[in-house]
Amino acid sequence: MHTVLKALSALSLLAVSGCVTSEDIRAGTDTLKGQPYQVAFQRLGFPDRESHIAGHTVYSWENQNSGSYSVPTSQTATSYVNGQVVYTTVQGSRTESYSYSCKLDLIVDPKGIVVDTKLEGNIGGCERYASLAPKKKS
């Protein structure tokens, strides 16, 4: 039962990540530009790392999630017994794996204003930042 729940959870993540585009993610992180860095802290929580480069502060958020899950499979085999066709279904499984990762850097000027953002990772890892963007009207 635990394996089935993990598989369903992983498949749900795959389905959700298919609905988000890199443009959605970029639109979300762009909402932080021009804002005081405290706005990012309120929306994202405290960063994982802080560094200082060329008079600017860089705040970094990182996440990584990977694993594997089993997917049920079935194959139908046809055989003949005493001249009669017999169909046999063989149940099995195969293992699929996933790896989601994302690193968001906020570059903050000496006045505490976000001047740029930098993303590294894949859509599955970065999709949470799409929710920062204003909701699209239908």
Sequence and secondary structure as in RCSB ss.txt:
>XXXX:A:sequence
MHTVLKALSALSLLAVSGCVTSEDIRAGTDTLKGQPYQVAFQRLGFPDRESHIAGHTVYSWENQNSGSYSVPTSQ
TATSYVNGQVVYTTVQGSRTESYSYSCKLDLIVDPKGIVVDTKLEGNIGGCERYASLAPKKKS
>XXXX:A:secstr
 HHHHHHHHHHHHHHHHTT  HHHHHHHHHTTTTSBHHHHHHHH S SEEEEETTEEEEEEEEEEEEEEEEEEEE
EEEEEETTEEEEEEEEEEEEEEEEEEEEEEEEE TTSBEEEEEEEE HHHHGGGGGGS     
